[in-house]
Amino acid sequence: MIELDGLTKRYGNKVAVDQLSCVIRPGMVTGFLGPNGAGKSTTMRMMLDLDNPTSGSVRIDGKHYRELSEPLKYIGALLDAKAMHGGRSAYHNLLCLAQSNRIPEQRVAEVLETVGLTAVARKKSKGFSLGMGQRLGIASALLGDPRILMFDEPVNGLDPEGIHWIRNLMQTLAAQGRTIFVSSHLMSEMALTADHLIVIGQGRLLADTSMADFIQENSRSYVRLRSPQQERLRDVLHQEGVVAVEAEGGVLEVDGATTEDLGELAARHTITLHELSAQRASLEEAFMQMTAGAVEYHAHSEPGGGAPPPEGRAWGEGWVQRPGGGEGA
């Protein structure tokens, strides 16, 4: 378990992390989300004592990281896959870490097998592709067989097979009762992996909730109806006190009703339906809704190319920085 209590980090006048308090619990995959500059990387660095907090504290199973005599046996982390020594082989990178934490040498071969790097174990890591480097970083996190694992952008550079593998690995480790904390900007993957979400914006906690509740509370759910008897359907809905809004293509959208209720209503009035579908927002849509007021930088397309600018913006506005912000996590 990881406990954050009033965690704060200032760089001059810039507040990178602002009174952040939450608990990352075992037995589930907890996703860590926030826009660029929200303070995610700074928070994760403070968890590992790579940055000192201005105030507040972080405890790893009740202890500060600096109090752990063999930290890799408590918490394994992948923050930067490029941190490995490029002149050493994959095997010797891991062996150095193992020896520093009194981890048996046989464990090196085990984690290399787990991440699929046995065949290149004796090759220097500077020649590794981005995906191979990522696998080596994951191996280093697993080395001490820790109860807590932290991953920052773990699917970066992985091919589809690798993405499927790391997703299953995290879920399997969580099912074993371990604490899994993962930060990623890849919303589609986070939606498939995480059980719980911690969302921050401009260094402050915005949400600490389950994946399902986050999407439900920060997005619209509705039912789409389409029928060759559209006018009659609209009249029946009106008679029953059901508010229907006409959308593009003549489709009707209804809030606050279930597909079962609407299907039965249409059947009672012998109305043929060509579409009856529940529409629920994606994690990305819910995230955009939640963090709309906490984004420091907005990128817009150049005139004459790409998608049009967001509503209310003009071409050529370029980058917009909110007061008091600086790019980076």
HELIX and SHEET records of a PDB file:
HELIX    1   1 LYS A   40  MET A   47  1                                   8    
HELIX    2   2 TYR A   65  GLU A   67  5                                   3    
HELIX    3   3 PRO A   71  LYS A   73  5                                   3    
HELIX    4   4 ALA A   81  ALA A   83  5                                   3    
HELIX    5   5 ALA A   90  SER A  100  1                                  11    
HELIX    6   6 GLN A  106  VAL A  115  1                                  10    
HELIX    7   7 THR A  118  VAL A  120  5                                   3    
HELIX    8   8 SER A  125  GLY A  127  5                                   3    
HELIX    9   9 LEU A  130  LEU A  142  1                                  13    
HELIX   10  10 PRO A  160  ALA A  175  1                                  16    
HELIX   11  11 MET A  187  THR A  193  1                                   7    
HELIX   12  12 MET A  211  GLU A  217  1                                   7    
HELIX   13  13 GLN A  230  GLN A  239  1                                  10    
HELIX   14  14 GLU A  248  GLY A  250  5                                   3    
HELIX   15  15 THR A  259  ARG A  268  1                                  10    
HELIX   16  16 LEU A  283  THR A  291  1                                   9    
HELIX   17  17 ALA A  292  ALA A  294  5                                   3    
SHEET    1   A 3 LYS A  14  ILE A  24  0                                        
SHEET    2   A 3 ILE A   2  TYR A  11 -1                                        
SHEET    3   A 3 SER A  55  ILE A  60 -1                                        
SHEET    1   B 6 ILE A  75  LEU A  78  0                                        
SHEET    2   B 6 ILE A 148  ASP A 152  1                                        
SHEET    3   B 6 THR A 179  SER A 183  1                                        
SHEET    4   B 6 MET A  28  LEU A  33  1                                        
SHEET    5   B 6 HIS A 196  GLY A 201  1                                        
SHEET    6   B 6 ARG A 204  SER A 210 -1                                        
SHEET    1   C 4 ALA A 244  GLU A 246  0                                        
SHEET    2   C 4 LEU A 252  VAL A 254 -1                                        
SHEET    3   C 4 TYR A 222  ARG A 226 -1                                        
SHEET    4   C 4 GLU A 275  GLN A 279 -1                                        
SHEET    1   D 2 TYR A 297  HIS A 298  0                                        
SHEET    2   D 2 VAL A 320  GLN A 321 -1                                        
END                                                                             
